[in-house]
Amino acid sequence: MESMLNKLKSTVTKVTADVTSAVMGNPVTREFEVGRHIASGGPGLSWRIYNGTKKSTKQEVAVFVFDKKMIDKYQKFEKDQIIDSLKRGVQQLTRLRHPRLLTVQHPLEESRDCLAFCTEPVFASLSNVLGQWDNLPSPVPSDIKEYKLYDVETKYGLLQISEGLSFLHSGVKMVHGNLCPENIILNKSGAWKIMGFDFSISSNNPSDAEPKYTCKEWQPNLPPLCLPNPEYLAPEYILSVSCDAASDMYSLGVVMHAVFNEGKPVFQVNKHDIFKSFSRQLDQLSSMSPAVLSKIPEEVREHVKMLLSVTPNVRPDADQMTKIPFFDDVGAVTLQYFDSLFQRDNLQKSQFYKGLPKVLPKLPKRVVVYRILPALTSEFVNPDMVPFVLPNVLLIAEECTKEEYVRLILPDLTPVFKQQEPIQASNMILLIFLQKMDLLLTKTPPDDIKNSVLPMVYRALEAPSVQIQELCLNIIPTFANLIDYPSMKNSLIPRIKSACLQTSSLAVRVNSLVCLGKILEYLDKWYVIDEILPFLQQIPSREPAVLMGILGIYKCTFSHKKLGIPKEHLATKSLPHLVSLSIDNNLNLNQFNSFMMVIRDMLSRMETEHKTKLEQLHIMQEQQRSMNISNPLSQAEENKSPPNSGNQIDDIFGGTGVHGKENGSAAPVSQPNRVSLTLEEKQRLAKEQEQAAKLRNQQPLAPQTIKPATAASNSQTKDLTSSLLSNMTSLSMANTARPAPVQGSTMSAFPSSGPMVGSMGTSVSNGFNPAMGFQTGGMGMGMRPAGPSLYGGMATTTSTPNFGSLTQNQGTTGQTNKPPDMSALDSLFTSNKSKVTLNQIGPKAPPGTSSPWLGQFNSPQNPQTQMQGVSVGMGGVPGGFGMQANPFFSPQNFAQPAAAAPSMNPSGIKHSASVNNDLKDLFG
């Protein structure tokens, strides 16, 4: 590996040194950059050919360099002869200008070490192509080594040489004198050009019809570079020292033989005995064997035989050779026509370009890319011809690789993308480009797509021509997958929407909707929901085709796996829009059915999704409720209840039980399902029940003995009622499970060591002990929200009694309290059929008698209506325990304003020693 690298390094160093030493100091280097050694040509392949560029214009050229070191072995006078011969050939070539002759870009320049001149870009000499690699770089370039001539290249190349000879013979009256593969150059586009005029002979009488040429005698002692190639010379040149135009035609015949025989001439010549060799050659030509011409195509074989005739008059002239059927090949004629385009008018050119797509597939790619393509792109400077040339250029682009397209085609296409004048040509160009948009987007680099191709598409969408807009909208979906997403979202979609809204053409509007529907899959879900669907509601027209286009977009978005429409959007926007469109009078039955099918699908999915959501929510709520039931709210009670709140048993029987603490503070322990009473509590409870029974059995006073109620009697009545309610409640609660205290309630345990303070700061008496009482609902108790909650709404049978409502309406200081209406006591039993009223318990009064006392227990209202009210504490907030203790307990009756009683405190309970004594008598 190392030896190979060293060899490569030495080769590169040697080549660089050769170039430097050969060209250094030559005036050509002042204007041209000399590049890589690519080929060789000229007499004896003595000229090295380098690629190069002009410094000022960056124009590509070929630099021919003759290194004088090659002739160091000769004597000085021989060196001078060689240099003079080479100079003469280049100078003659420089004076001649013809498409079939090599074009000189810079004349010959001489320096101490070399001769150099510049020509059009060159690929190689025909001799290199045919396998003669003398004076080539080492290793031989692969493009030369692998180069094979196609038939069309050979035919057209020989035709070009024939045309070049016709120009020399007829136009210039000159004989080339050394026509051979060494002096035939293939330029970069593949055209065959003639050079090597070192031994050319001009006519002595150019004005005469029959020119005469003076031929020099062959001098075998001269250096080979001072003599023409004898293998391609006509016999008369050596044997009779005569020449004319027919001598060049003989040379053409030998060249044709060499082209079809891998570079071998007809005869091999012994240069040391040239005369004897030519004499033998003359005899062979007179009786030529058919095997000599066996590899030459049959249609030209007879013409080659005539060219190799010993008699000059038998040989066809150059003009006749250009017209033989062999050169009537379609490819050769096409290439020939390209070379004469500059002589044609626009009409002739347009006709030719229209038929060219039929010919291009028959030609080799190399010929098309390097020979035809440059001729086509040169026509882009003619705006009127661009619509005729462009289809052919794009057809060639399809056969090119991406690298070839970027290097050979795209630079010439870029100005055409932006061409807008003339209008008619510009519209045709847009149509052609749109039809080949997939090709452009596939092979054009992303930056060029963004800067050149897509702006042309946008221009087509905004074109005034309806035909162009329709075609653009029809073609966009075919290459939408090749457009980058930001360009589609920010540039393409807005222009499609604008074309749909602003056009007056129904076809454009419908095609816009169809185009949007086809490219939805390349958009993201939320862009479609935010930009596309709202746009549909802006479309003004109501033609059936437009409505079906709108329906199609909704259906595609709704049913596409990647997109979809959320149920919220379906309910609020999509369905209302579709329903309004579905009843349009322009729709027929099938179209209406299509609308209804989509609407039903949307409704079905919306129902399914929302039902599923509600079911999941219900399951979550059930799980949460079950967790709340299994896990008592002890932690919540500890966090939410005031420090002095306790359980219901402690409220009633004091803090002496197992759940109570001193000073009435409740212990933060979980409440049992059933109350466990001590022996003393059970004894007291039994005594209370006995006293209550005695009270019920007492005979009520006669009506005539009852006097109008005074303040004292009212106070005693209210105290008695409060005591009765307390005892009855304690009886019911002793036999029922205690629920958790309601958030916001404040109950103090009794007995308490100090007097209880009401909601407004006054002492409250409850009939058991003057120094204690029940706190009322209001500002002194936790505020309970009005809405239904865990214990909100209507009361349940297991709820906690609302003791706070006994002393409502205390918020206004100084408000006159009226005696409470005791008729609410009837409601204690009216809802439960197993209970009886107090009136039924006591003895019947005589008919016609009335007792104000009995009126206190007779509710004037319908018992069923007394549950409709909700107890309201101070400030309009429901009381702490609300209606949760007993479904039949309606505390709003106890909150009715009482008559003015100066002896009552704001809590509504009178402090009276007689009342306390009575209660002590009742309850022991």
HELIX and SHEET records of a PDB file:
HELIX    1   1 GLU A    2  VAL A   23  1                                  22    
HELIX    2   2 VAL A   28  GLU A   31  1                                   4    
HELIX    3   3 PRO A   43  LEU A   45  5                                   3    
HELIX    4   4 LYS A   68  ILE A   71  5                                   4    
HELIX    5   5 LYS A   76  ARG A   95  1                                  20    
HELIX    6   6 LEU A  126  VAL A  129  1                                   4    
HELIX    7   7 SER A  142  LYS A  145  1                                   4    
HELIX    8   8 ASP A  151  SER A  166  1                                  16    
HELIX    9   9 PHE A  167  VAL A  172  3                                   6    
HELIX   10  10 PRO A  181  ASN A  183  5                                   3    
HELIX   11  11 PHE A  197  PHE A  199  5                                   3    
HELIX   12  12 PRO A  224  CYS A  226  5                                   3    
HELIX   13  13 PRO A  230  TYR A  232  5                                   3    
HELIX   14  14 PRO A  235  LEU A  239  1                                   5    
HELIX   15  15 ALA A  245  PHE A  260  1                                  16    
HELIX   16  16 LYS A  271  ASP A  273  5                                   3    
HELIX   17  17 ILE A  274  SER A  286  1                                  13    
HELIX   18  18 PRO A  290  LEU A  293  5                                   4    
HELIX   19  19 GLU A  298  LEU A  307  1                                  10    
HELIX   20  20 PRO A  312  VAL A  314  5                                   3    
HELIX   21  21 ALA A  318  MET A  321  1                                   4    
HELIX   22  22 PRO A  325  PHE A  327  5                                   3    
HELIX   23  23 VAL A  330  ASP A  339  1                                  10    
HELIX   24  24 LEU A  341  GLN A  343  5                                   3    
HELIX   25  25 ASN A  346  VAL A  359  1                                  14    
HELIX   26  26 LEU A  360  LYS A  362  5                                   3    
HELIX   27  27 LYS A  365  VAL A  367  1                                   3    
HELIX   28  28 VAL A  368  ILE A  372  3                                   5    
HELIX   29  29 LEU A  373  THR A  377  1                                   5    
HELIX   30  30 SER A  378  VAL A  381  5                                   4    
HELIX   31  31 PRO A  383  MET A  385  5                                   3    
HELIX   32  32 VAL A  386  GLU A  399  1                                  14    
HELIX   33  33 LYS A  402  GLU A  404  1                                   3    
HELIX   34  34 TYR A  405  ILE A  409  3                                   5    
HELIX   35  35 LEU A  410  PHE A  417  1                                   8    
HELIX   36  36 ILE A  423  GLN A  435  1                                  13    
HELIX   37  37 MET A  437  LYS A  443  1                                   7    
HELIX   38  38 PRO A  446  ASP A  448  1                                   3    
HELIX   39  39 ILE A  449  VAL A  453  3                                   5    
HELIX   40  40 LEU A  454  LEU A  461  1                                   8    
HELIX   41  41 VAL A  466  PHE A  479  1                                  14    
HELIX   42  42 ALA A  480  LEU A  482  5                                   3    
HELIX   43  43 TYR A  485  SER A  487  1                                   3    
HELIX   44  44 MET A  488  LEU A  492  3                                   5    
HELIX   45  45 ILE A  493  GLN A  502  1                                  10    
HELIX   46  46 LEU A  506  ILE A  519  1                                  14    
HELIX   47  47 LEU A  520  TYR A  522  5                                   3    
HELIX   48  48 LYS A  525  TYR A  527  1                                   3    
HELIX   49  49 VAL A  528  ILE A  532  3                                   5    
HELIX   50  50 LEU A  533  LEU A  536  1                                   4    
HELIX   51  51 PRO A  544  SER A  559  1                                  16    
HELIX   52  52 LYS A  567  HIS A  569  1                                   3    
HELIX   53  53 LEU A  570  SER A  574  3                                   5    
HELIX   54  54 LEU A  575  SER A  582  1                                   8    
HELIX   55  55 LEU A  589  SER A  630  1                                  42    
HELIX   56  56 SER A  634  LYS A  640  1                                   7    
HELIX   57  57 GLN A  648  PHE A  653  1                                   6    
HELIX   58  58 GLU A  662  GLY A  664  5                                   3    
HELIX   59  59 LEU A  679  ASN A  697  1                                  19    
HELIX   60  60 PRO A  703  THR A  705  5                                   3    
HELIX   61  61 ALA A  711  ALA A  734  1                                  24    
HELIX   62  62 GLY A  804  THR A  807  5                                   4    
HELIX   63  63 MET A  822  ASP A  826  5                                   5    
HELIX   64  64 SER A  827  THR A  830  1                                   4    
HELIX   65  65 LEU A  838  ILE A  841  1                                   4    
HELIX   66  66 PRO A  852  PHE A  857  1                                   6    
HELIX   67  67 PRO A  863  THR A  865  5                                   3    
HELIX   68  68 MET A  874  GLY A  876  5                                   3    
HELIX   69  69 PRO A  891  ALA A  895  5                                   5    
HELIX   70  70 ALA A  913  PHE A  923  1                                  11    
SHEET    1   A 5 PHE A  32  GLY A  41  0                                        
SHEET    2   A 5 TRP A  47  LYS A  54 -1                                        
SHEET    3   A 5 GLU A  60  ASP A  67 -1                                        
SHEET    4   A 5 CYS A 114  THR A 119 -1                                        
SHEET    5   A 5 VAL A 104  GLU A 110 -1                                        
SHEET    1   B 3 VAL A 122  SER A 125  0                                        
SHEET    2   B 3 ILE A 184  ASN A 187 -1                                        
SHEET    3   B 3 TRP A 192  ILE A 194 -1                                        
SHEET    1   C 2 MET A 174  VAL A 175  0                                        
SHEET    2   C 2 ILE A 201  SER A 202 -1                                        
END                                                                             
